Amino acid sequence: MPQPNGGLGIKDLDSFSRALRLRWLCFPWDGGQKPWNGLQLPISEDDTAVFNAATVVTLGNGRKACFWTSRGLHCETLAACFPGLRRHSKRKNRTVADAITNNRWIADVDHNLNQQLIMEYIRLWEELDNIVLIEEQEDTITWILTSDDKYTAKSAYSMQFEGRTKCMAATQTWKT
């Protein structure tokens, strides 16, 4: 735990490794060609949730933003707002452009709908009706934890301790 939270200041290796894994989720957005682009990365759903909490996507042409998990269509992800439809969807990794073009997202969820899924379906349809993609503009991502909007492992690590109790006597204790 970090010293301001009353810990010894020794890095929590689970939290630190997650902070480093989040960088892999940033790579597709920075435009650089990396040898591992397109490979299956060891990223968990928890890693993706932490990444989405720390980022905001501004839609352009919709080719980089993930339909279900990018945080930009709402204040949250579509997966968080429409969890039943996301679980029910056949294809969970579509980009926004791929899903919205010719309403392909409908074919992913239009089987065996129950009453709750139909209600989510209608709400999602209404939300997507307002989305306009701008073909000549790339999607952009903003890392909201730093002043320059760029990912840092330090900010990713620190955010995992947000909301924990701060130790007011930590500075005095460690000075002594």
N, C-alpha and C positions, 0 to 999 in steps of 0.2 A: 504494500500500500504506500502511496506517496506520503512524504512527511507532513504536508498540510492536512492530510486526513488522519494523522496520528500514527502512521506507519513508520517503518524503519527506513523507507526510501529505497528498498530493494524492489526491482521491477517484478511485477506479477507476469510470469512468462506466458500464461494463457492470454492475458490482455495485450501483452506486447506483441505476441505472434499474430493476434487478430489485427492489430494496428498495421503490421507489416503486410499482411494478406490483403488489406483494403487497398493497398497500392496497386495490386493486380487489377482491381476493379476500375482504377483510374486510367490504366494504360489504353484501353480502346478510345478514350475521350481525348487523349493528347495528340493523336494523329501520327505518332511515331510508329514505324514498322518494327515490331519486336519479333524475335524468332518464335516466341510462344503464342503469338496472336492466333486465335482460332482453336487453341488446345483447351481441353477440359482442365480447369484449374481447381485445386482443392479448396473451394470456397463453400462454406456452409450457408444455410438460410439465415443463421444468426449474423454471419459476416455481412450478408446482403442487407439485412435489416439495419445494422449499425451504419453501413455505408449510406443507405437511403436517408437515415436520420441526419446525416452530416452533409448531404448534398441537395441541391435543387437543380432541376433540369429545365432549361429554356428550350422549348420546341422550335425547330426551324423546319427542316424537311422530314424529320421523324425517322431518319435512317440509323441513328445511333441509340436513341432512347428506347428502352424496353417497355413494351405496352403495359405489362402487369407490374413491374417492379421499379420503374423510374419514377422518382418523385418530381412531378412537374405539371401533370394534368390537374392535380388537386394539391391541397396542402399535404396530403399523404399519397401513398401509392394506390393504384387501383386495386391491388391485391389486398390492401388493408381496408379499403372502403367496400369492396365486393368480394369478401373471402369465399363465399359459397361458389360463386361463378369461377373464381380463380382455381379452386380445387377441382371443379367440374370440367374445366377447359382441357381440351386434348393437347393443345400447343401452348405452352407457358412461356416460350422464349421468343415470341414474335417481336419485331420492332414496331414502333407506333405506326410508321408508314405502311408496313406490311399488313398490320391488323386493320387499319382504317381504310386502306385502298379496297374498294369494292366490298366493304364491310366483311372482310374475311374472318374477323373475330367471331361473327355470328355462327359460321360453320363449326367453329371450335366448341361452342357451347349449346348448340341447338338440339341436343338429344336428351331424353329422359329428364325433362325439367319438372321440378315439383313447384308448389306454390311459392315458397321462399325464393327459389332461384328465378322464377318468373318475375317476382317483384324486383330483385336485384337487376335482372336483365333489362327491365323497362327503365329503371333509374340510370343504368349505365348507358343505354341507348340515348336517353335525353342528355346526359353529360357529353357524350361524344358528338352529338349533333352540333355543338358550338366550336369544335376544334377545326382550325384551318391550318394546314401545313404550308410553309413558304419554301418552294422548291429550291430557290437559289441561296438559301440560308442554312448553314449547318446547325445541328443541335449543339448546345453548349451546356456545360455543367459548372456549377459553382460550389466550392467547398466552403460551407458557411462558418467553419470554426476558426478561420484565419482572416486577417485583415486584407491579405492579397488574393483571397479566394482560391488558393492553391493548397493541395494536399500536403500535409507534413505528418510524419509518423508520430511526432510529439503531440500534435493536436488530436490525432486519432487515439492515442494512448490515454491522454488526459480526459477525453470526453467519456471514457468508460467509467470514470470515477465521479462524474457529475451527479449531483443529487445525494451523494454520501455526506455524512456529517463531517464538517470541518472541525479540526481540533484547534481551539483558540490558543492553547498553551503550547502548541507544537514548536513555535519559534523559540520560546523561552526554554522548553525542555531540551531541544537540540543544542542551544547555545551553551547551556550548562554542561 
